[in-house]
Amino acid sequence: MNPYIAEAVAAMDKVPLSRYEHPGSWAMDPASCRFLAGFVRALGAKKIIEFGSGFSTLMMAREIAPIEGNYLLSIDSSPKYSAMAKEAYETSGCQAKVDFRVAPLRPRLYGPRLLLSYSLPKGLLEALGPFDLALIDAPHEDYGREAVFYDVFNALAPGGYIILDDANREHMEREYVRSWQSAYEGSIDPILLEGIGNGIGVIEKIDDDTPLYPRAGSLSSSIKTLRNYGRLLFSSGEKASVDEEEKL
Ligand SMILES: C[S@@+](CC[C@H](N)C(=O)[O-])C[C@H]1O[C@@H](n2cnc3c(N)ncnc32)[C@H](O)[C@@H]1O
């Protein structure tokens, strides 16, 4: 078994997390939070990036806080939920360096695949990295999770890891992992931990690589992207971020 996974699984029951502290079903499952904290510790991660701000931010920040030069970049598509996560973090008393950023989700082409992607300035992630760990926990409704992997891959150190939440879902995360395997082949090593929360994907980046975006499923992915983008524009959080963009 992967040594970091083994250590995290052995340590997770001892990670402190009271049921009064856990905010609810929109956040990562409590067992997944515990595994995540155990994994950050086992890996000795110092620089982390996450997509989907919230309770996971605090769980990871607590682990890196004692390490000198720690940094957590927390990206969210919603100004409202990013601000809520920032406030919760700032009142927690944790001293890790956490940078909250808002980046709206927009359709973008990855080879033949039209996917929802967090719109960030080109080269920003590479400039702020290399990261030891990336957490993908974008909104549950199938927004942005496949593209994040392609966006963050170059900003991750070889030997670094990507953790994917809700990894058991058949027509979403399991499908994304198959696409990533097809795009990166031997340059990544994915492991699915089905029994933790809603499934946790732990994917090691073995080496730098240029993805060969898969053709298979690209039409249905692109149609899904357009449908989800429409839904997103009608949701209040995203409307706020579009309004913000229009003011700039
Ligand atoms: C799957 S949630 C998880 C967020 C974070 N990783 C966690 O574990 O708490 C992902 C998205 O839900 C949204 N969100 C955050 N707080 C929320 C809340 N209180 N209610 C509903 N959605 C929320 C955010 O836009 C975030 O990107």
The ligand as a MOL file (V3000), in Angstrom:
LIG
                    3D

  0  0  0     0  0            999 V3000
M  V30 BEGIN CTAB
M  V30 COUNTS 27 29 0 0 0
M  V30 BEGIN ATOM
M  V30 1 C -18.3660 20.5800 -2.1410 0
M  V30 2 S -18.3470 22.1440 -1.2950 0 CHG=1
M  V30 3 C -16.9220 21.8900 -0.3180 0
M  V30 4 C -16.1270 23.0290 0.1320 0
M  V30 5 C -14.9190 22.6500 0.9940 0
M  V30 6 N -13.9380 21.8800 0.2800 0
M  V30 7 C -15.3270 21.9330 2.2580 0
M  V30 8 O -15.0200 20.7630 2.4380 0
M  V30 9 O -15.9630 22.5740 3.0800 0 CHG=-1
M  V30 10 C -17.9060 23.0240 -2.6460 0
M  V30 11 C -18.6100 24.3230 -2.8880 0
M  V30 12 O -19.7390 24.5440 -2.0860 0
M  V30 13 C -19.9280 25.9270 -1.9290 0
M  V30 14 N -20.2320 26.2250 -0.5340 0
M  V30 15 C -19.4010 26.6370 0.4170 0
M  V30 16 N -20.0710 26.8750 1.5480 0
M  V30 17 C -21.3450 26.5740 1.3160 0
M  V30 18 C -22.5220 26.6000 2.0980 0
M  V30 19 N -22.4960 27.0200 3.3610 0
M  V30 20 N -23.6570 26.2110 1.5240 0
M  V30 21 C -23.6950 25.8090 0.2550 0
M  V30 22 N -22.6000 25.7580 -0.5580 0
M  V30 23 C -21.4450 26.1460 -0.0260 0
M  V30 24 C -18.6510 26.6340 -2.3290 0
M  V30 25 O -18.8670 27.4660 -3.4560 0
M  V30 26 C -17.7150 25.4760 -2.6380 0
M  V30 27 O -16.9460 25.6770 -3.7860 0
M  V30 END ATOM
M  V30 BEGIN BOND
M  V30 1 1 1 2
M  V30 2 1 2 3
M  V30 3 1 2 10
M  V30 4 1 3 4
M  V30 5 1 4 5
M  V30 6 1 5 6
M  V30 7 1 5 7
M  V30 8 2 7 8
M  V30 9 1 7 9
M  V30 10 1 10 11
M  V30 11 1 11 12
M  V30 12 1 11 26
M  V30 13 1 12 13
M  V30 14 1 13 14
M  V30 15 1 13 24
M  V30 16 1 14 15
M  V30 17 1 14 23
M  V30 18 2 15 16
M  V30 19 1 16 17
M  V30 20 1 17 18
M  V30 21 2 17 23
M  V30 22 1 18 19
M  V30 23 2 18 20
M  V30 24 1 20 21
M  V30 25 2 21 22
M  V30 26 1 22 23
M  V30 27 1 24 25
M  V30 28 1 24 26
M  V30 29 1 26 27
M  V30 END BOND
M  V30 END CTAB
M  END
